[in-house]
Every structure is written in C-alpha cells, then in structure tokens.
Amino acid sequence: MERTFVMVKPDGVQRGIAGQVISRFEAKGLKLVAAKLMTIDSELAAKHYGEHRGKPFYEKLVKFITSGPVLAMVWEGEDAISVVRTLVGKTNPKEAGPGTIRGDYGMTTGRNIIHASDSQASAEREINLFFSEKEIQEYTRIDETWLYE
C-alpha cells in the first residue's frame, strides 16, 4: 500500500472543515495512519517549502503556513497519492471541479484549504519531515477486504 502526506492548512482548520476533509478520505476508502494538530515553525516551513525558495510567493507562503494550527496527516491506500490528488482538486480553487475539496471549499490559490504530496518522492520527504516512524500506525481496517480485490 502507498502512503501520502496531507495537511489541512490554517484556513481549513480555522474554518472548522478538517473533519469534513477527513470524512471524504475515509469515505473513499483511504486509511488514516498518522495525524497531528500542530503549529508549524519557520524552520519546518522552510524545509517543507524549500523547493519554492527564491520565488516571489515564498515569503507569503511561509508566513501563511506558520500563521495558525494545521492538521498534518498520513493516509494509506492503493495508489493513495493519485487518489488524494484527485479528491483535493487543482491548486487554484476556481479551476478545481465541483466535488473536490478545493472546488467545494476554496476561493483563492493562497487560501486553498489543503496540501497533498504530488509524487512518491514528495510524499516520503514530507512524511519524514512531519512524523517519526513511531507516530505512524500499522493496522488493518475492518472494511479493507471490501475495498480491494
């Protein structure tokens, strides 16, 4: 099974929709294996968004992600990265389809509710930034036999 990193950003936490985000992933059949409500410090934000350093929006991005609590999570399932990306929708909520998290809850790119890893390499890097091995749970959901062939 594949794992991916997902974060409900400060806007999603402040708006009280973290539970709705979790419900969508659970309803799809993904398994939550780690979760942590936290406020990201500037050092972790710099590591997380390191690929954007030097870009015009970098400072604004770091300021926003450190502005309040986030819900960091690890989700597991078959093709979890692509499944999550589909559920999340396009980065710009105005282009994200109805039924996606960003399409349903976001208004602007800078306040688009959620972050999700875009590749296996990103997922591994981001999971390791936010969670230790001990924080990630191994278990079998009772419905897994009904989800996968």
ChimeraX commands (.cxc) that place a marker at each C-alpha (Angstrom):
marker #1 position 0.00,0.00,0.00 radius 0.5
marker #1 position 1.11,3.53,-0.77 radius 0.5
marker #1 position 1.30,6.36,1.74 radius 0.5
marker #1 position 0.89,10.07,1.16 radius 0.5
marker #1 position 1.14,13.26,3.19 radius 0.5
marker #1 position -1.84,15.59,3.54 radius 0.5
marker #1 position -2.13,18.82,5.50 radius 0.5
marker #1 position -5.25,20.83,6.26 radius 0.5
marker #1 position -3.80,24.34,6.18 radius 0.5
marker #1 position -4.54,27.11,8.71 radius 0.5
marker #1 position -7.54,28.34,6.70 radius 0.5
marker #1 position -9.15,24.90,6.77 radius 0.5
marker #1 position -8.54,24.46,10.49 radius 0.5
marker #1 position -9.82,27.97,11.29 radius 0.5
marker #1 position -12.94,27.42,9.17 radius 0.5
marker #1 position -13.69,24.17,11.01 radius 0.5
marker #1 position -13.69,21.87,7.98 radius 0.5
marker #1 position -10.87,19.48,8.94 radius 0.5
marker #1 position -13.44,16.86,9.91 radius 0.5
marker #1 position -15.14,17.12,6.52 radius 0.5
marker #1 position -11.78,16.64,4.81 radius 0.5
marker #1 position -11.09,13.54,6.89 radius 0.5
marker #1 position -14.58,12.19,6.15 radius 0.5
marker #1 position -14.01,12.44,2.40 radius 0.5
marker #1 position -10.79,10.44,2.55 radius 0.5
marker #1 position -12.32,7.83,4.86 radius 0.5
marker #1 position -15.43,7.50,2.67 radius 0.5
marker #1 position -13.20,6.89,-0.34 radius 0.5
marker #1 position -11.55,4.00,1.50 radius 0.5
marker #1 position -8.22,5.53,2.46 radius 0.5
marker #1 position -6.79,4.68,5.88 radius 0.5
marker #1 position -5.57,7.35,8.29 radius 0.5
marker #1 position -2.28,6.11,9.78 radius 0.5
marker #1 position -1.00,9.31,11.43 radius 0.5
marker #1 position -2.42,12.70,12.42 radius 0.5
marker #1 position -1.15,15.67,14.38 radius 0.5
marker #1 position -2.60,19.11,15.10 radius 0.5
marker #1 position 0.34,21.49,15.25 radius 0.5
marker #1 position 1.61,24.96,14.53 radius 0.5
marker #1 position 4.49,24.86,12.07 radius 0.5
marker #1 position 7.54,26.93,12.98 radius 0.5
marker #1 position 9.53,28.87,10.39 radius 0.5
marker #1 position 12.31,26.25,10.29 radius 0.5
marker #1 position 9.93,23.41,9.39 radius 0.5
marker #1 position 8.08,25.67,6.93 radius 0.5
marker #1 position 11.38,26.47,5.20 radius 0.5
marker #1 position 12.15,22.75,4.86 radius 0.5
marker #1 position 8.65,21.92,3.67 radius 0.5
marker #1 position 8.54,24.68,1.05 radius 0.5
marker #1 position 12.27,24.60,0.23 radius 0.5
marker #1 position 11.64,23.98,-3.47 radius 0.5
marker #1 position 9.91,27.38,-3.67 radius 0.5
marker #1 position 12.72,29.38,-2.03 radius 0.5
marker #1 position 13.60,32.38,-4.14 radius 0.5
marker #1 position 10.20,32.52,-5.85 radius 0.5
marker #1 position 8.14,35.71,-5.44 radius 0.5
marker #1 position 5.44,33.99,-3.35 radius 0.5
marker #1 position 7.79,32.09,-0.99 radius 0.5
marker #1 position 7.75,34.52,1.97 radius 0.5
marker #1 position 3.98,34.88,1.80 radius 0.5
marker #1 position 3.63,31.08,1.72 radius 0.5
marker #1 position 5.82,30.62,4.82 radius 0.5
marker #1 position 4.02,33.42,6.66 radius 0.5
marker #1 position 0.64,31.84,5.97 radius 0.5
marker #1 position 1.54,28.23,6.83 radius 0.5
marker #1 position 3.00,29.37,10.18 radius 0.5
marker #1 position 0.02,31.63,11.00 radius 0.5
marker #1 position -2.02,29.04,12.89 radius 0.5
marker #1 position -2.57,25.36,13.51 radius 0.5
marker #1 position -2.53,22.81,10.71 radius 0.5
marker #1 position -3.66,19.19,10.71 radius 0.5
marker #1 position -0.81,17.07,9.35 radius 0.5
marker #1 position -1.78,13.55,8.29 radius 0.5
marker #1 position -0.54,10.40,6.61 radius 0.5
marker #1 position -3.05,8.44,4.54 radius 0.5
marker #1 position -2.58,4.95,3.16 radius 0.5
marker #1 position -4.23,3.04,0.34 radius 0.5
marker #1 position -3.81,1.66,-3.15 radius 0.5
marker #1 position -2.46,4.50,-5.35 radius 0.5
marker #1 position -3.02,6.85,-2.40 radius 0.5
marker #1 position -1.06,9.76,-3.91 radius 0.5
marker #1 position -3.10,9.98,-7.11 radius 0.5
marker #1 position -6.38,9.20,-5.33 radius 0.5
marker #1 position -5.78,12.02,-2.83 radius 0.5
marker #1 position -4.73,14.46,-5.56 radius 0.5
marker #1 position -7.98,13.74,-7.40 radius 0.5
marker #1 position -10.06,14.30,-4.25 radius 0.5
marker #1 position -8.17,17.53,-3.48 radius 0.5
marker #1 position -8.56,19.10,-6.94 radius 0.5
marker #1 position -6.48,21.65,-8.82 radius 0.5
marker #1 position -4.31,24.13,-6.89 radius 0.5
marker #1 position -6.45,27.10,-7.95 radius 0.5
marker #1 position -9.90,26.51,-6.42 radius 0.5
marker #1 position -11.52,28.44,-9.28 radius 0.5
marker #1 position -10.25,25.70,-11.63 radius 0.5
marker #1 position -10.93,22.79,-9.26 radius 0.5
marker #1 position -14.02,20.81,-10.13 radius 0.5
marker #1 position -17.13,20.63,-8.00 radius 0.5
marker #1 position -16.92,17.70,-5.61 radius 0.5
marker #1 position -13.22,18.26,-4.95 radius 0.5
marker #1 position -12.08,19.69,-1.63 radius 0.5
marker #1 position -10.62,22.84,-3.17 radius 0.5
marker #1 position -13.53,23.19,-5.60 radius 0.5
marker #1 position -16.07,22.98,-2.80 radius 0.5
marker #1 position -14.30,24.94,-0.06 radius 0.5
marker #1 position -11.64,27.20,-1.59 radius 0.5
marker #1 position -11.85,30.62,-3.18 radius 0.5
marker #1 position -8.23,31.59,-3.94 radius 0.5
marker #1 position -4.94,29.82,-4.54 radius 0.5
marker #1 position -3.39,31.39,-1.43 radius 0.5
marker #1 position -6.19,30.02,0.75 radius 0.5
marker #1 position -6.89,26.67,-0.87 radius 0.5
marker #1 position -7.55,24.65,2.31 radius 0.5
marker #1 position -5.22,21.70,1.80 radius 0.5
marker #1 position -1.79,20.45,0.77 radius 0.5
marker #1 position -1.21,16.98,-0.66 radius 0.5
marker #1 position 2.00,15.35,-1.84 radius 0.5
marker #1 position 2.34,15.33,-5.62 radius 0.5
marker #1 position 4.72,12.37,-6.04 radius 0.5
marker #1 position 6.21,9.39,-4.24 radius 0.5
marker #1 position 9.42,11.34,-3.56 radius 0.5
marker #1 position 7.48,14.31,-2.12 radius 0.5
marker #1 position 5.32,12.02,0.00 radius 0.5
marker #1 position 8.33,10.29,1.55 radius 0.5
marker #1 position 10.12,13.60,2.18 radius 0.5
marker #1 position 7.07,15.30,3.69 radius 0.5
marker #1 position 6.07,12.33,5.84 radius 0.5
marker #1 position 9.59,12.22,7.25 radius 0.5
marker #1 position 9.55,15.97,7.94 radius 0.5
marker #1 position 6.35,15.80,10.00 radius 0.5
marker #1 position 6.29,12.31,11.53 radius 0.5
marker #1 position 8.65,9.81,13.13 radius 0.5
marker #1 position 8.29,6.10,12.40 radius 0.5
marker #1 position 6.79,5.60,15.88 radius 0.5
marker #1 position 3.98,8.04,15.10 radius 0.5
marker #1 position 2.74,6.09,12.06 radius 0.5
marker #1 position 0.31,3.30,12.91 radius 0.5
marker #1 position 0.15,-0.15,11.34 radius 0.5
marker #1 position -3.30,-1.72,11.46 radius 0.5
marker #1 position -5.97,-3.32,9.29 radius 0.5
marker #1 position -9.33,-1.63,8.83 radius 0.5
marker #1 position -12.28,-3.98,9.05 radius 0.5
marker #1 position -13.51,-2.93,5.59 radius 0.5
marker #1 position -10.27,-3.49,3.67 radius 0.5
marker #1 position -11.49,-6.80,2.24 radius 0.5
marker #1 position -14.44,-4.89,0.77 radius 0.5
marker #1 position -12.25,-2.17,-0.75 radius 0.5
marker #1 position -9.64,-4.13,-2.68 radius 0.5
marker #1 position -9.73,-7.12,-4.97 radius 0.5
marker link #1:1,2 radius 0.2
marker link #1:2,3 radius 0.2
marker link #1:3,4 radius 0.2
marker link #1:4,5 radius 0.2
marker link #1:5,6 radius 0.2
marker link #1:6,7 radius 0.2
marker link #1:7,8 radius 0.2
marker link #1:8,9 radius 0.2
marker link #1:9,10 radius 0.2
marker link #1:10,11 radius 0.2
marker link #1:11,12 radius 0.2
marker link #1:12,13 radius 0.2
marker link #1:13,14 radius 0.2
marker link #1:14,15 radius 0.2
marker link #1:15,16 radius 0.2
marker link #1:16,17 radius 0.2
marker link #1:17,18 radius 0.2
marker link #1:18,19 radius 0.2
marker link #1:19,20 radius 0.2
marker link #1:20,21 radius 0.2
marker link #1:21,22 radius 0.2
marker link #1:22,23 radius 0.2
marker link #1:23,24 radius 0.2
marker link #1:24,25 radius 0.2
marker link #1:25,26 radius 0.2
marker link #1:26,27 radius 0.2
marker link #1:27,28 radius 0.2
marker link #1:28,29 radius 0.2
marker link #1:29,30 radius 0.2
marker link #1:30,31 radius 0.2
marker link #1:31,32 radius 0.2
marker link #1:32,33 radius 0.2
marker link #1:33,34 radius 0.2
marker link #1:34,35 radius 0.2
marker link #1:35,36 radius 0.2
marker link #1:36,37 radius 0.2
marker link #1:37,38 radius 0.2
marker link #1:38,39 radius 0.2
marker link #1:39,40 radius 0.2
marker link #1:40,41 radius 0.2
marker link #1:41,42 radius 0.2
marker link #1:42,43 radius 0.2
marker link #1:43,44 radius 0.2
marker link #1:44,45 radius 0.2
marker link #1:45,46 radius 0.2
marker link #1:46,47 radius 0.2
marker link #1:47,48 radius 0.2
marker link #1:48,49 radius 0.2
marker link #1:49,50 radius 0.2
marker link #1:50,51 radius 0.2
marker link #1:51,52 radius 0.2
marker link #1:52,53 radius 0.2
marker link #1:53,54 radius 0.2
marker link #1:54,55 radius 0.2
marker link #1:55,56 radius 0.2
marker link #1:56,57 radius 0.2
marker link #1:57,58 radius 0.2
marker link #1:58,59 radius 0.2
marker link #1:59,60 radius 0.2
marker link #1:60,61 radius 0.2
marker link #1:61,62 radius 0.2
marker link #1:62,63 radius 0.2
marker link #1:63,64 radius 0.2
marker link #1:64,65 radius 0.2
marker link #1:65,66 radius 0.2
marker link #1:66,67 radius 0.2
marker link #1:67,68 radius 0.2
marker link #1:68,69 radius 0.2
marker link #1:69,70 radius 0.2
marker link #1:70,71 radius 0.2
marker link #1:71,72 radius 0.2
marker link #1:72,73 radius 0.2
marker link #1:73,74 radius 0.2
marker link #1:74,75 radius 0.2
marker link #1:75,76 radius 0.2
marker link #1:76,77 radius 0.2
marker link #1:77,78 radius 0.2
marker link #1:78,79 radius 0.2
marker link #1:79,80 radius 0.2
marker link #1:80,81 radius 0.2
marker link #1:81,82 radius 0.2
marker link #1:82,83 radius 0.2
marker link #1:83,84 radius 0.2
marker link #1:84,85 radius 0.2
marker link #1:85,86 radius 0.2
marker link #1:86,87 radius 0.2
marker link #1:87,88 radius 0.2
marker link #1:88,89 radius 0.2
marker link #1:89,90 radius 0.2
marker link #1:90,91 radius 0.2
marker link #1:91,92 radius 0.2
marker link #1:92,93 radius 0.2
marker link #1:93,94 radius 0.2
marker link #1:94,95 radius 0.2
marker link #1:95,96 radius 0.2
marker link #1:96,97 radius 0.2
marker link #1:97,98 radius 0.2
marker link #1:98,99 radius 0.2
marker link #1:99,100 radius 0.2
marker link #1:100,101 radius 0.2
marker link #1:101,102 radius 0.2
marker link #1:102,103 radius 0.2
marker link #1:103,104 radius 0.2
marker link #1:104,105 radius 0.2
marker link #1:105,106 radius 0.2
marker link #1:106,107 radius 0.2
marker link #1:107,108 radius 0.2
marker link #1:108,109 radius 0.2
marker link #1:109,110 radius 0.2
marker link #1:110,111 radius 0.2
marker link #1:111,112 radius 0.2
marker link #1:112,113 radius 0.2
marker link #1:113,114 radius 0.2
marker link #1:114,115 radius 0.2
marker link #1:115,116 radius 0.2
marker link #1:116,117 radius 0.2
marker link #1:117,118 radius 0.2
marker link #1:118,119 radius 0.2
marker link #1:119,120 radius 0.2
marker link #1:120,121 radius 0.2
marker link #1:121,122 radius 0.2
marker link #1:122,123 radius 0.2
marker link #1:123,124 radius 0.2
marker link #1:124,125 radius 0.2
marker link #1:125,126 radius 0.2
marker link #1:126,127 radius 0.2
marker link #1:127,128 radius 0.2
marker link #1:128,129 radius 0.2
marker link #1:129,130 radius 0.2
marker link #1:130,131 radius 0.2
marker link #1:131,132 radius 0.2
marker link #1:132,133 radius 0.2
marker link #1:133,134 radius 0.2
marker link #1:134,135 radius 0.2
marker link #1:135,136 radius 0.2
marker link #1:136,137 radius 0.2
marker link #1:137,138 radius 0.2
marker link #1:138,139 radius 0.2
marker link #1:139,140 radius 0.2
marker link #1:140,141 radius 0.2
marker link #1:141,142 radius 0.2
marker link #1:142,143 radius 0.2
marker link #1:143,144 radius 0.2
marker link #1:144,145 radius 0.2
marker link #1:145,146 radius 0.2
marker link #1:146,147 radius 0.2
marker link #1:147,148 radius 0.2
marker link #1:148,149 radius 0.2
view
